[in-house]
Amino acid sequence: IVNAIIHRDYLLSGTDIELGVYSDRLEIISPGRLPNGITPERMRSGCRAARNQLLKDVMGDYGYLEHMGMGIPRKIMLGMKAHNGTEPALVEDQERFVLRLFA
């Protein structure tokens, strides 16, 4: 959720970060396409690109971030494998990015 706040596209008006809770998954939807040539595949390997650098720096200063740029591979992917053996779905869908965490 912190990543969605930091990396969303704030130039898209009338859009919100969405959190969906379903029986089989959790979805975090962040407005805006992935920035600076980032793809879901590159995210899995820890590729870094901040859309909102100042916001990222402030959140890091307050301790909301660890291993900057490595949250997907180090926290989410490893955590999901340890929890239930699955991997998250990272989906760029039109003008939004969707992270699906399976139960």
Buried (B, 14 or more C-beta within 10 A) or exposed (E): EEBBBBBBBEEEEEBEBEEEEEEEBBBBBBBBBBEEEBEBEBBBEBBEBBBBEEBBBEBEEEEBBEEEBBBBBEEBBEEBEEEEEBEBEBEBEEEBBBBBBBE
